[in-house]
């Protein structure tokens, strides 16, 4: 047997052993056909482009904040949250956000529109739309949010983001990645929160920028997943906080939801959280826009 054949067999044996160890570390049903791709990405060891310590770091203005559900609109001291409206989106762009989250759902014809869920959308548009099934595009376009704000559909979302090429869209409600990639023609600027490993690799393969929703930072580290989204409560657990700091120090990104509290943000920013989802935080004045009791960490 030649040295080349022996070396090749040794390499294959090592690969089988690594694969076995890998498969023992997570449930195989989580991947459903994505194991080779997962192993490829693990070996590639990508870093998050929004981490200042990463080799491929891309500096962006106000890169530490994500405008939650478009960003809150405050009128006469009254905050309107979760509008996912055109006015909220344009306001957040004007304020200088580089990352803006929109909750996305599908209408009755499969078209994307901005809404947290059908019941909530019905409640903030007068209550006449269906609460447990998708409205039609015509119903959406003829509605007003809180009798005042304009709903967003795929065309208006695409128009605004194409006109603002420095802005990233962040989303989490919609796991129909084909709808996202076919209706929103700026997929290299879409961060999508996913809730399973299978969806992570599916979104990644389609060219999106997936964030695994998890508090298991050890799992993300072991699989070399460079971006996670997690609740701020994780940062209050000493063990998980230590892992978060190690993960970021090694080039990962943690998007934490959510906080409007200046002291909490300052304590964790860069060290244990890369970005914070926020409703009321003024990213230019570096303070909450509302009274102190409203400026919470959730």
Residue pairs with C-beta under 8 A, 6 or more apart in sequence:
18 39
19 35
19 39
22 35
22 38
22 39
22 42
23 35
25 222
26 197
26 219
26 223
28 35
30 196
30 197
30 198
31 38
31 197
31 198
31 201
32 198
34 197
34 198
34 201
34 202
34 205
37 201
37 204
37 205
38 197
38 201
38 223
41 201
41 204
41 223
41 224
41 225
42 223
42 224
43 224
44 224
45 224
46 224
46 226
47 54
47 55
47 56
47 226
47 250
47 251
47 252
48 54
48 226
48 227
48 251
48 252
48 253
48 274
49 56
49 57
49 58
50 57
50 58
50 60
50 63
50 227
50 253
50 274
50 275
51 57
51 226
51 248
51 251
51 252
51 253
51 274
52 59
52 270
53 248
53 249
53 251
54 226
54 251
55 251
60 98
60 166
61 96
61 98
61 166
62 96
62 97
62 98
62 283
63 98
63 99
63 275
64 265
64 269
64 270
64 274
64 275
64 276
64 283
65 97
65 99
65 275
65 276
65 277
65 278
65 281
65 283
66 97
66 99
66 100
66 101
66 170
66 255
66 257
66 275
66 276
66 277
66 278
67 88
67 92
67 95
67 97
67 99
67 100
67 101
67 278
68 81
68 101
68 257
68 258
68 277
68 278
68 279
69 81
69 82
69 83
69 84
69 88
69 101
69 102
69 103
69 116
69 279
70 83
70 84
70 85
70 88
70 89
70 91
70 92
70 100
70 101
70 102
70 114
70 152
71 88
71 89
71 91
71 92
71 95
71 97
71 100
71 279
72 79
72 80
72 81
72 88
72 279
72 280
72 289
73 79
73 80
73 83
73 85
73 87
73 88
73 91
73 149
74 80
74 280
74 289
74 290
79 279
79 280
79 290
79 294
80 88
80 146
80 149
81 279
82 103
82 116
82 120
82 124
83 124
83 145
83 146
83 149
84 102
84 103
84 114
84 115
84 116
84 151
84 152
85 114
85 145
85 149
85 150
85 151
85 152
86 149
86 150
86 151
86 152
86 156
86 160
87 148
87 149
87 150
88 149
89 100
89 102
89 152
89 157
89 160
90 160
92 100
93 100
93 160
93 164
93 167
95 282
95 283
95 284
96 283
96 284
97 167
97 283
98 166
98 167
98 168
99 167
99 168
99 170
99 191
99 275
100 167
100 168
100 169
100 170
101 169
101 170
101 171
101 172
101 277
102 114
102 152
102 157
102 169
102 170
102 171
103 114
103 115
103 116
103 117
103 171
103 172
103 173
104 112
104 113
104 114
104 115
104 171
104 173
104 174
104 180
105 112
105 113
105 114
105 115
105 116
105 117
105 118
105 121
105 134
105 173
105 174
106 112
106 113
106 134
106 174
106 176
106 179
107 113
107 134
107 135
107 136
107 137
107 140
107 153
108 133
108 134
108 135
108 136
108 137
109 136
109 137
110 179
111 137
111 153
111 154
111 183
112 153
112 154
112 157
112 174
112 179
112 180
112 183
112 184
113 137
113 140
113 151
113 152
113 153
113 154
114 151
114 152
114 153
114 157
115 121
115 151
115 173
116 173
117 173
118 129
118 130
118 131
118 132
118 133
118 134
118 135
119 131
119 132
121 129
121 135
121 151
122 128
122 129
122 130
122 131
122 135
123 131
124 145
124 146
125 143
125 144
125 145
125 151
126 143
126 144
126 147
129 135
129 139
129 143
135 143
137 153
140 151
140 153
141 151
141 153
143 151
144 150
144 151
145 151
154 183
154 184
157 169
157 184
158 183
158 184
158 185
158 186
161 167
161 169
161 184
161 186
161 189
162 185
162 186
165 186
165 189
167 189
168 189
168 190
168 191
168 209
169 184
169 186
169 189
169 190
169 191
170 190
170 191
170 192
170 193
170 255
171 180
171 190
171 191
171 192
171 193
172 192
172 193
172 213
172 229
174 180
174 192
175 194
175 195
175 199
177 192
177 199
177 202
177 203
177 206
177 208
178 206
180 187
180 190
180 192
180 208
181 187
181 206
181 207
181 208
184 190
187 206
187 207
187 208
188 207
188 209
189 209
190 208
190 209
191 208
191 209
191 210
191 211
191 227
191 255
192 203
192 208
192 209
192 210
192 211
193 210
193 211
193 213
193 229
193 255
194 200
194 202
194 203
194 210
194 211
194 212
194 213
195 213
197 212
197 223
199 210
200 210
200 212
200 225
203 210
204 210
209 227
210 227
211 227
211 228
211 229
211 253
211 255
212 220
212 225
212 227
212 228
212 229
213 228
213 229
213 230
214 220
214 228
214 229
214 230
215 230
215 231
215 233
215 234
215 240
217 228
217 230
217 234
217 240
217 243
217 244
217 246
217 247
217 254
218 243
219 225
220 228
220 247
220 252
221 243
221 246
221 247
221 250
221 252
225 252
226 251
226 252
226 253
227 252
227 253
227 255
228 247
228 252
228 253
228 254
228 255
229 254
229 255
229 256
229 257
230 254
230 255
230 256
230 257
231 256
231 257
231 298
232 256
232 257
232 258
232 259
232 264
232 273
232 276
232 297
232 298
234 240
234 241
234 244
234 256
235 241
235 244
235 256
235 268
235 272
235 273
241 272
244 254
244 272
244 273
245 271
245 272
247 254
248 254
248 270
248 271
248 272
248 273
248 274
252 274
253 274
253 275
254 272
254 273
254 274
254 275
255 273
255 274
255 275
255 276
255 277
256 268
256 273
256 275
256 276
256 277
257 276
257 277
257 298
258 276
258 277
258 278
258 279
258 297
258 298
259 265
259 276
259 277
259 278
259 281
259 296
259 297
259 298
260 278
260 279
260 280
260 281
260 288
260 290
260 294
260 295
260 296
260 297
261 288
261 295
261 296
261 297
262 281
262 286
262 287
262 288
262 295
264 297
265 273
265 276
265 278
265 281
269 276
280 288
280 289
280 290
280 294
280 295
281 287
281 288
281 289
281 295
282 288
282 289
288 294
288 295
